[in-house]
Amino acid sequence: MKIENRIKQYKNKLIKKALKTGLYENFGDLEERKLREEFKTGYMGEERKNMDLIDSFFKWRISFDDNDLKEVV
């Protein structure tokens, strides 16, 4: 599966989970670790793209807050 699709799946999963149970301290940490394990990261070519996308997912998950949940509903 492509990394973009996997990230989209994780974001949807996390949004649904947040709507159901609320936000918590390590929101999305497990999913980020899974991404880093599943997709090779580095500083060249495709690995760099993967790293940038995972870093973008990291920034999304740490900045996600209650206001973002209100926009989803």
C-alpha positions in Angstrom: 0.0 0.0 0.0 1.2 3.5 -0.8 2.2 5.7 2.1 -0.3 8.4 1.2 -3.2 5.9 1.4 -1.9 4.6 4.7 -1.6 8.1 6.2 -5.2 8.9 5.0 -6.4 5.7 6.7 -4.7 6.6 9.9 -6.0 10.1 9.9 -9.6 8.9 9.4 -9.2 6.3 12.1 -7.8 8.8 14.6 -10.5 11.3 13.8 -13.2 8.7 14.4 -11.5 7.6 17.6 -11.2 11.2 18.9 -14.9 11.8 18.2 -15.7 8.7 20.2 -13.3 8.9 23.1 -11.8 12.3 22.9 -8.2 13.4 22.5 -5.4 12.1 24.7 -1.7 12.8 25.4 -0.1 10.4 22.9 -2.7 10.9 20.1 -1.5 9.1 17.0 1.8 8.0 18.4 1.2 4.3 17.7 0.2 5.0 14.1 3.3 7.2 13.5 5.5 4.4 14.8 3.8 1.9 12.5 4.4 4.2 9.5 8.1 4.5 10.4 8.3 0.7 10.7 6.4 0.0 7.5 8.0 2.5 5.2 11.8 3.1 4.8 12.9 6.6 5.5 16.2 8.4 4.7 17.6 11.4 2.9 17.5 10.2 -0.7 14.7 9.8 -3.3 11.6 7.8 -2.3 12.9 7.4 1.3 13.1 11.2 1.6 9.5 11.5 0.4 8.4 8.9 2.9 10.2 10.8 5.7 8.6 14.1 4.7 5.1 12.6 4.6 5.6 11.0 8.0 6.9 14.2 9.4 3.8 16.0 8.0 1.6 13.3 9.7 3.5 14.0 13.0 2.8 17.7 12.7 -0.8 17.1 12.0 -1.3 14.8 15.0 0.5 17.0 17.5 -1.5 20.1 16.4 -4.9 18.3 16.2 -7.2 19.7 18.8 -10.8 20.1 19.9 -11.4 22.9 17.3 -10.5 20.5 14.5 -13.0 18.0 15.9 -15.8 20.6 15.7 -15.0 21.2 12.0 -15.3 17.4 11.3 -18.8 17.1 12.9 
